[in-house]
């Protein structure tokens, strides 16, 4: 398991570094540009940040051997389908 974790951590670091490098090159007016009805780059990055926080809490819960809390109206399996 140790090598699997190290592999995951290395990939996470690499992906994070690539995303940061890319985002640093985007001008503020481009970050707020909306094409049609879609999200802006800024909104998409905000969504990624929120998702990372939610995934971290899920991992902490599983690692701690705790039961997953119920969230009214949220179905994890449907969300991930």
N, C-alpha and C positions, 0 to 999 in steps of 0.2 A: 504493500500500500504506500509506503514512503516514497518510492520513485514515481508513482502515479500522482501523488500530491505535488511533488516537486515539478512534474511536467505541467500540471494544471496551473501552478503558481507562475511558472516561467511564461506560459502562454498568456496568462492574465496580464502580467507585467508588460509583455511585448505589445499586446493589443491596446492596453491603456496608453502606453507611450506613443504608439502610432496615431491613436485618436487625438491625443493632446497636441502632437506636432501638427496634425492636419488642421485642428480647430484654431490653433494660434495664428494660422495664416489666413483666416477668414475675416474680412473687414466687417465692422458692426452693421453697416447697411445691408450687407449680404446675409449676415446671420438673421436679420429680421425680415428678409424678403419672403414673400408668400407667393407660391405658384398655384393659382387656382384656389381650391378649397383645402389644400393640404396644409400640413404643419410647416412652420419656419424651422430653420436649423436650430435656433435658440430653443424653441419649444421641444424639438426632438431630443436635444441634449438634456433638457430638464426632465423629460420622460425617462431617459437612460439613467439619470441620477436617482430618480424615485424608484425605478425598477431595481437598481443595485442595492438600495437601502432595504427594499422588501426582500430581495433574495438573501441578503446578509442575515436578516432576522429569521428567515426560514432555516438557513443553515445553522445558525446559533441554536434554534429551537431543537432541530434534529440532533445536533451534536450534544446538546444538553440532556437528551432523552426525555424531553417534555412533550406533552400532547400538543398538537397544533390547535391554536385557538380558533373558534368559530368566528367568521366574519359574516354578518348578515348580508344576504344577497350576493355573496361571492362564492363562485365554484371554481377552484383552482384547476380542475381537470377541464372544464369548459373553457376557461381562459387560455389554457395552453394548447387547446385543440386546433 
